[in-house]
């Protein structure tokens, strides 16, 4: 059994390097690498159809673990543009 394996999700094209010794590493299209829990928090949890969920390689909760601080995008306050509110 190999100690590491590279997986590619056909749905979102993300790459996961599975490594038994060091833990899984997710390569996002931009920015730093992350974890399966970060991938779940930012992408996988938003899949809507059973077909999408069946194609996703990150649906197994035991593989992704618990969500960690920083996994989700931070909430930001709304920004008012132009100093006026829209009229109805």
C-alpha positions as CSV (number, residue, x, y, z in Angstrom):
1,X,0.0,0.0,0.0
2,X,1.6,3.4,-1.0
3,X,2.2,5.9,1.8
4,X,0.8,8.8,-0.4
5,X,-1.7,9.1,-3.2
6,X,-2.9,12.0,-5.3
7,X,-6.7,12.3,-5.9
8,X,-8.4,14.7,-8.2
9,X,-12.1,15.6,-7.8
10,X,-13.8,15.4,-11.2
11,X,-16.4,17.9,-10.0
12,X,-14.3,20.8,-8.8
13,X,-10.9,19.8,-10.1
14,X,-9.2,20.2,-6.7
15,X,-6.3,18.0,-5.9
16,X,-5.9,16.1,-2.6
17,X,-2.6,14.6,-1.7
18,X,-3.4,11.7,0.7
19,X,-0.5,11.0,3.0
20,X,-0.9,8.6,5.9
21,X,2.1,9.9,7.8
22,X,1.6,13.7,7.4
23,X,-2.2,14.0,6.8
24,X,-4.0,15.0,3.7
25,X,-3.1,18.2,1.9
26,X,-5.5,20.1,-0.4
27,X,-4.2,22.1,-3.3
28,X,-6.5,25.0,-4.0
29,X,-6.4,26.8,-7.4
30,X,-5.2,30.0,-5.5
31,X,-3.4,30.6,-2.3
32,X,-1.9,28.3,0.2
33,X,-2.6,24.6,0.6
34,X,-5.2,23.6,3.1
35,X,-7.0,20.7,4.7
36,X,-10.1,18.6,3.8
37,X,-12.1,20.5,6.5
38,X,-11.2,23.8,4.8
39,X,-12.3,22.4,1.4
40,X,-15.6,21.3,3.0
41,X,-16.2,24.7,4.6
42,X,-15.5,26.6,1.4
43,X,-16.8,24.3,-1.3
44,X,-18.2,20.9,-0.7
45,X,-20.9,21.7,1.8
46,X,-22.7,23.9,-0.8
47,X,-23.3,21.0,-3.3
48,X,-27.0,20.8,-3.9
49,X,-27.9,17.6,-5.9
50,X,-27.3,14.0,-5.1
51,X,-25.4,13.7,-8.3
52,X,-23.0,16.4,-7.3
53,X,-22.5,14.9,-3.8
54,X,-21.9,11.4,-5.3
55,X,-19.1,12.9,-7.5
56,X,-17.5,14.8,-4.6
57,X,-14.4,13.1,-3.1
58,X,-14.7,14.9,0.2
59,X,-18.1,13.8,1.5
60,X,-16.8,11.4,4.2
61,X,-16.8,13.3,7.5
62,X,-14.3,10.8,9.0
63,X,-11.7,11.8,6.4
64,X,-12.1,15.6,6.7
65,X,-12.3,15.9,10.5
66,X,-13.7,18.8,12.4
67,X,-13.7,22.3,11.1
68,X,-10.9,24.5,12.4
69,X,-10.6,28.3,12.9
70,X,-9.8,29.9,9.5
71,X,-11.5,27.1,7.4
72,X,-14.4,29.3,6.5
73,X,-14.2,32.7,4.8
74,X,-14.5,35.5,7.3
75,X,-17.7,37.4,7.4
76,X,-17.3,41.0,6.5
77,X,-19.6,44.0,7.1
78,X,-21.6,45.3,4.2
79,X,-20.0,48.2,2.4
80,X,-22.1,51.3,1.4
81,X,-21.2,52.5,-2.1
82,X,-21.5,56.1,-3.1
83,X,-22.8,57.3,0.2
84,X,-26.5,56.9,-0.7
85,X,-29.1,54.2,-0.2
86,X,-31.1,52.8,-3.0
87,X,-34.7,54.1,-3.2
88,X,-37.6,51.7,-3.7
